[in-house]
């Protein structure tokens, strides 16, 4: 039997991919020497690749000379995320939730380094909160972060919890709040992390039972109803429950870490 011919690739592109993968794993601006060691090439060999990657904005260089992933890397990541079924269905239905609540709605996924905002539907009233696509929520200081801690494997979230809350007593209190979130199926914050701004966050699951993204309704504390049977919580939960069901999350795919 004739062996199938192996397709030829472009070695320089594969090397560039290895560089970008290494930068993503580091997750922070990195020195040329350290990046070269991670990739397994000499700094003199690595530098021309970084020049080309900077040209196409996949990589950028900080004022201190460190290298980080650039804006085009973020654009590609967002395009990939937007191609998933959960994301497409969320975006198709999101205007209805925003209209029903009259508030800002953010869509967030779990990234390499925590909850990443991938889309924001502005409400009719501007709020003083730095919520934008490409930004991040903290794990311990936001409703969205607590939601991911409740439904993702603890190995994913615990390092960030320890980093954000060095005090073991604070960690214990936080994990108790996380357990309560998992039990009730959603979570809220009042006047945190920004005074005067509150939020309701609820999860979206798929057919595997895994949490795919979070829907967070955000608004002025005076205008958002945080009661369990209040209009905002009901709207958010109805939206995420129906979306999860339509993505195949039924009795045989129970959510959980």
C-alpha positions as a Python dict, from the first residue, in 0.01 Angstrom:
ca = {
    (1, 'X'): (0, 0, 0),
    (2, 'X'): (136, 338, -96),
    (3, 'X'): (187, 572, 194),
    (4, 'X'): (1, 903, 164),
    (5, 'X'): (236, 1186, 77),
    (6, 'X'): (303, 1419, 365),
    (7, 'X'): (202, 1772, 277),
    (8, 'X'): (479, 2027, 282),
    (9, 'X'): (436, 2321, 513),
    (10, 'X'): (617, 2651, 553),
    (11, 'X'): (877, 2611, 823),
    (12, 'X'): (901, 2983, 897),
    (13, 'X'): (525, 3000, 964),
    (14, 'X'): (547, 2704, 1198),
    (15, 'X'): (833, 2872, 1383),
    (16, 'X'): (628, 3192, 1406),
    (17, 'X'): (340, 2989, 1548),
    (18, 'X'): (569, 2837, 1809),
    (19, 'X'): (681, 3186, 1910),
    (20, 'X'): (323, 3310, 1949),
    (21, 'X'): (226, 2999, 2142),
    (22, 'X'): (517, 3052, 2381),
    (23, 'X'): (418, 3416, 2435),
    (24, 'X'): (59, 3312, 2506),
    (25, 'X'): (178, 3058, 2763),
    (26, 'X'): (398, 3318, 2935),
    (27, 'X'): (101, 3552, 2949),
    (28, 'X'): (302, 3870, 3015),
    (29, 'X'): (561, 4090, 2840),
    (30, 'X'): (884, 3894, 2812),
    (31, 'X'): (1253, 3960, 2743),
    (32, 'X'): (1401, 3852, 2411),
    (33, 'X'): (1649, 3624, 2589),
    (34, 'X'): (1380, 3453, 2798),
    (35, 'X'): (1150, 3406, 2498),
    (36, 'X'): (1434, 3259, 2295),
    (37, 'X'): (1504, 3011, 2573),
    (38, 'X'): (1136, 2911, 2588),
    (39, 'X'): (1115, 2861, 2212),
    (40, 'X'): (1453, 2684, 2197),
    (41, 'X'): (1632, 2912, 1952),
    (42, 'X'): (1914, 3164, 1979),
    (43, 'X'): (1814, 3528, 2039),
    (44, 'X'): (1980, 3625, 1709),
    (45, 'X'): (1757, 3376, 1527),
    (46, 'X'): (1444, 3486, 1711),
    (47, 'X'): (1479, 3859, 1652),
    (48, 'X'): (1398, 3862, 1274),
    (49, 'X'): (1078, 3670, 1344),
    (50, 'X'): (976, 3927, 1604),
    (51, 'X'): (1044, 4209, 1358),
    (52, 'X'): (803, 4051, 1107),
    (53, 'X'): (544, 3973, 1375),
    (54, 'X'): (560, 4335, 1490),
    (55, 'X'): (503, 4450, 1131),
    (56, 'X'): (171, 4263, 1116),
    (57, 'X'): (81, 4367, 1475),
    (58, 'X'): (84, 4012, 1610),
    (59, 'X'): (354, 4125, 1852),
    (60, 'X'): (430, 4461, 2007),
    (61, 'X'): (728, 4592, 2202),
    (62, 'X'): (686, 4783, 2526),
    (63, 'X'): (870, 5100, 2617),
    (64, 'X'): (1106, 4889, 2830),
    (65, 'X'): (1194, 4664, 2535),
    (66, 'X'): (984, 4364, 2636),
    (67, 'X'): (775, 4171, 2383),
    (68, 'X'): (401, 4105, 2418),
    (69, 'X'): (118, 3980, 2199),
    (70, 'X'): (-15, 4263, 1983),
    (71, 'X'): (-359, 4393, 1886),
    (72, 'X'): (-396, 4167, 1582),
    (73, 'X'): (-348, 3863, 1804),
    (74, 'X'): (-646, 3981, 2009),
    (75, 'X'): (-851, 4040, 1692),
    (76, 'X'): (-783, 3686, 1572),
    (77, 'X'): (-875, 3542, 1910),
    (78, 'X'): (-1204, 3731, 1915),
    (79, 'X'): (-1286, 3616, 1560),
    (80, 'X'): (-1223, 3254, 1663),
    (81, 'X'): (-1443, 3289, 1970),
    (82, 'X'): (-1718, 3450, 1767),
    (83, 'X'): (-1720, 3147, 1538),
    (84, 'X'): (-1839, 2911, 1811),
    (85, 'X'): (-2202, 2803, 1824),
    (86, 'X'): (-2251, 2933, 2178),
    (87, 'X'): (-2118, 3273, 2082),
    (88, 'X'): (-2322, 3297, 1761),
    (89, 'X'): (-2643, 3207, 1938),
    (90, 'X'): (-2567, 3447, 2221),
    (91, 'X'): (-2504, 3736, 1985),
    (92, 'X'): (-2820, 3662, 1786),
    (93, 'X'): (-3036, 3678, 2099),
    (94, 'X'): (-2851, 3936, 2307),
    (95, 'X'): (-3034, 4249, 2183),
    (96, 'X'): (-3358, 4110, 2327),
    (97, 'X'): (-3204, 4074, 2675),
    (98, 'X'): (-3054, 4422, 2655),
    (99, 'X'): (-3389, 4566, 2552),
    (100, 'X'): (-3580, 4376, 2821),
    (101, 'X'): (-3349, 4495, 3099),
    (102, 'X'): (-3256, 4836, 2961),
    (103, 'X'): (-2905, 4777, 3094),
    (104, 'X'): (-2553, 4701, 2972),
    (105, 'X'): (-2489, 4334, 2894),
    (106, 'X'): (-2138, 4183, 2871),
    (107, 'X'): (-2042, 3846, 2721),
    (108, 'X'): (-1735, 3688, 2883),
    (109, 'X'): (-1534, 3371, 2824),
    (110, 'X'): (-1251, 3209, 3019),
    (111, 'X'): (-915, 3297, 2864),
    (112, 'X'): (-559, 3198, 2941),
    (113, 'X'): (-543, 3437, 3232),
    (114, 'X'): (-899, 3469, 3355),
    (115, 'X'): (-1238, 3605, 3240),
    (116, 'X'): (-1206, 3791, 2909),
    (117, 'X'): (-1482, 4022, 2784),
    (118, 'X'): (-1558, 3945, 2419),
    (119, 'X'): (-1860, 4169, 2360),
    (120, 'X'): (-2041, 4455, 2533),
    (121, 'X'): (-2393, 4572, 2445),
    (122, 'X'): (-2423, 4923, 2584),
    (123, 'X'): (-2736, 5017, 2774),
    (124, 'X'): (-2931, 5338, 2711),
    (125, 'X'): (-2760, 5503, 3007),
    (126, 'X'): (-2381, 5526, 3016),
    (127, 'X'): (-2221, 5397, 3334),
    (128, 'X'): (-1877, 5477, 3469),
    (129, 'X'): (-1730, 5129, 3438),
    (130, 'X'): (-1432, 5021, 3230),
    (131, 'X'): (-1613, 4735, 3057),
    (132, 'X'): (-1494, 4683, 2699),
    (133, 'X'): (-1424, 4399, 2457),
    (134, 'X'): (-1076, 4262, 2518),
    (135, 'X'): (-1077, 4371, 2883),
    (136, 'X'): (-1078, 4134, 3177),
    (137, 'X'): (-1274, 4082, 3499),
    (138, 'X'): (-1102, 3981, 3820),
    (139, 'X'): (-1195, 3640, 3958),
    (140, 'X'): (-1256, 3747, 4316),
    (141, 'X'): (-1386, 4102, 4279),
    (142, 'X'): (-1664, 4059, 4024),
    (143, 'X'): (-1983, 3860, 3980),
    (144, 'X'): (-1852, 3723, 3650),
    (145, 'X'): (-1528, 3600, 3807),
    (146, 'X'): (-1715, 3428, 4090),
    (147, 'X'): (-1937, 3256, 3833),
    (148, 'X'): (-1639, 3102, 3654),
    (149, 'X'): (-1493, 2994, 3988),
    (150, 'X'): (-1821, 2816, 4061),
    (151, 'X'): (-1839, 2618, 3738),
    (152, 'X'): (-1486, 2568, 3607),
    (153, 'X'): (-1245, 2308, 3747),
    (154, 'X'): (-1083, 2453, 4057),
    (155, 'X'): (-736, 2396, 3910),
    (156, 'X'): (-821, 2663, 3652),
    (157, 'X'): (-926, 2931, 3897),
    (158, 'X'): (-747, 2864, 4226),
    (159, 'X'): (-409, 3012, 4122),
    (160, 'X'): (-580, 3342, 4039),
    (161, 'X'): (-776, 3333, 4364),
    (162, 'X'): (-455, 3287, 4563),
    (163, 'X'): (-294, 3571, 4369),
    (164, 'X'): (-583, 3812, 4421),
    (165, 'X'): (-649, 3709, 4782),
    (166, 'X'): (-318, 3623, 4954),
    (167, 'X'): (-488, 3595, 5295),
    (168, 'X'): (-601, 3231, 5355),
    (169, 'X'): (-897, 3354, 5563),
    (170, 'X'): (-1018, 3565, 5268),
    (171, 'X'): (-980, 3264, 5041),
    (172, 'X'): (-1195, 3052, 5272),
    (173, 'X'): (-1468, 3316, 5273),
    (174, 'X'): (-1448, 3349, 4897),
    (175, 'X'): (-1483, 2975, 4830),
    (176, 'X'): (-1790, 2969, 5053),
    (177, 'X'): (-1941, 3241, 4834),
    (178, 'X'): (-1847, 3039, 4527),
    (179, 'X'): (-2026, 2731, 4666),
    (180, 'X'): (-2337, 2942, 4720),
    (181, 'X'): (-2314, 3068, 4362),
    (182, 'X'): (-2297, 2713, 4229),
    (183, 'X'): (-2600, 2618, 4438),
    (184, 'X'): (-2821, 2905, 4321),
    (185, 'X'): (-2709, 2908, 3957),
    (186, 'X'): (-2620, 3276, 3931),
    (187, 'X'): (-2453, 3550, 4132),
    (188, 'X'): (-2471, 3923, 4196),
    (189, 'X'): (-2255, 4208, 4319),
    (190, 'X'): (-2378, 4534, 4469),
    (191, 'X'): (-2159, 4844, 4441),
    (192, 'X'): (-1857, 4625, 4364),
    (193, 'X'): (-1597, 4666, 4231),
    (194, 'X'): (-1727, 5015, 4142),
    (195, 'X'): (-1950, 5206, 4389),
    (196, 'X'): (-2289, 5279, 4237),
    (197, 'X'): (-2264, 4998, 3983),
    (198, 'X'): (-2408, 4649, 4039),
    (199, 'X'): (-2433, 4332, 3832),
    (200, 'X'): (-2607, 3998, 3778),
    (201, 'X'): (-2408, 3715, 3615),
    (202, 'X'): (-2546, 3383, 3488),
    (203, 'X'): (-2375, 3094, 3305),
    (204, 'X'): (-2431, 2940, 2962),
    (205, 'X'): (-2362, 2565, 2925),
    (206, 'X'): (-2346, 2342, 2618),
    (207, 'X'): (-2426, 1974, 2554),
    (208, 'X'): (-2115, 1861, 2745),
    (209, 'X'): (-2230, 2031, 3062),
    (210, 'X'): (-1933, 2266, 3046),
    (211, 'X'): (-1971, 2638, 3103),
    (212, 'X'): (-1908, 2816, 2773),
    (213, 'X'): (-1953, 3179, 2867),
    (214, 'X'): (-2104, 3420, 3115),
    (215, 'X'): (-2379, 3674, 3060),
    (216, 'X'): (-2346, 3974, 3291),
    (217, 'X'): (-2611, 4244, 3319),
    (218, 'X'): (-2456, 4564, 3455),
    (219, 'X'): (-2618, 4889, 3558),
    (220, 'X'): (-2657, 5165, 3814),
    (221, 'X'): (-2740, 5017, 4153),
    (222, 'X'): (-3058, 5224, 4173),
    (223, 'X'): (-3187, 5073, 3847),
    (224, 'X'): (-3088, 4708, 3874),
    (225, 'X'): (-3304, 4461, 4067),
    (226, 'X'): (-3080, 4211, 4249),
    (227, 'X'): (-3360, 4024, 4427),
    (228, 'X'): (-3379, 3652, 4345),
    (229, 'X'): (-3730, 3701, 4205),
    (230, 'X'): (-3655, 4048, 4068),
    (231, 'X'): (-3689, 4145, 3704),
    (232, 'X'): (-3316, 4163, 3627),
    (233, 'X'): (-3228, 3824, 3777),
    (234, 'X'): (-3530, 3662, 3612),
    (235, 'X'): (-3442, 3809, 3273),
    (236, 'X'): (-3077, 3701, 3294),
    (237, 'X'): (-3160, 3349, 3412),
    (238, 'X'): (-3438, 3299, 3159),
    (239, 'X'): (-3199, 3404, 2885),
    (240, 'X'): (-2913, 3176, 2992),
    (241, 'X'): (-3134, 2881, 3081),
    (242, 'X'): (-3306, 2885, 2741),
    (243, 'X'): (-2977, 2933, 2556),
    (244, 'X'): (-2818, 2644, 2747),
    (245, 'X'): (-3114, 2420, 2669),
    (246, 'X'): (-3094, 2507, 2300),
    (247, 'X'): (-2720, 2427, 2303),
    (248, 'X'): (-2800, 2077, 2425),
    (249, 'X'): (-2764, 2117, 2801),
    (250, 'X'): (-3038, 1884, 2919),
    (251, 'X'): (-3076, 1622, 3193),
    (252, 'X'): (-2785, 1420, 3055),
    (253, 'X'): (-2544, 1714, 3062),
    (254, 'X'): (-2554, 1857, 3408),
    (255, 'X'): (-2331, 2161, 3464),
    (256, 'X'): (-2054, 2144, 3716),
    (257, 'X'): (-1678, 2176, 3762),
}
